[in-house]
């Protein structure tokens, strides 16, 4: 009998949930799922279940400054949460690289909203070791988020907007967001999904990013941008089913011949 199990643990000081089917396939691929801003790992359990039941070993970490990593219940720093969490990804891959029950040489990344921004930040660096990625309702253009009325309302409600309004946050976004993309990006199968009516993450900026890097992929079937008319800032069943197919294709079926090995 196959059962899906959830286990609370930690690695490198990062609180985690592990989800997998037991008994599982022989050394299933590792998939790391990142939650959104002011969220926590438990908020992505349904999305993780969708992947675990398809033969993947799923990790749900608390992003920096979130969940169990926010003992003082402070408002997380959006930009620091992205950069610090992205910098921890390779360490998580290392932590699982010698396990007999998971294959960390086939690691997929999934992220929702801020979690997707974490993936974009990670992909901008040279030391990328993920074998596939699927950011959802996210963008590498952080400044475009800060310019939206919804971002203004959100950060005002959190007490982060001063007398200069959003200008300092826009300036900081421009300072920290990637301006160039490492050679790793064209080697990582990348599925990007956004809502066409998203009031927080403008799809136009994501489309420009896709257009700027799509031609650098020798095999254009390894990169895909899907926007959903009428969809706002929320992941949908269709998005999650597409993620499962994408990761199955590159982590399980084809075992991504150009993937990165720890």
Secondary structure, 3 states (H helix, E strand, C coil): CCEEEEEEEEECCEEEEEEEEECCCCCEEEEEEECCCCCCHHHHHHHHHHHHCCCCEEEEECCCCCHHHCCCCCCCCHHHHHHHHHHCHHHHHHHCCCCCCEEEEEEEEEEECHHHHHHHHHHCCCCCCCCEEEEECCCCCHHHHHCCHHHHHHHHHCCCCECCECHHHHHHHHHHCCCCCCCCHHHCEEEEEEECCCCCCCHHHHHHHHHHHHCCCCCHHHEEEEEECCCCCCCCHHHHHHHHHHHHHHHHHCCCCCCCCC
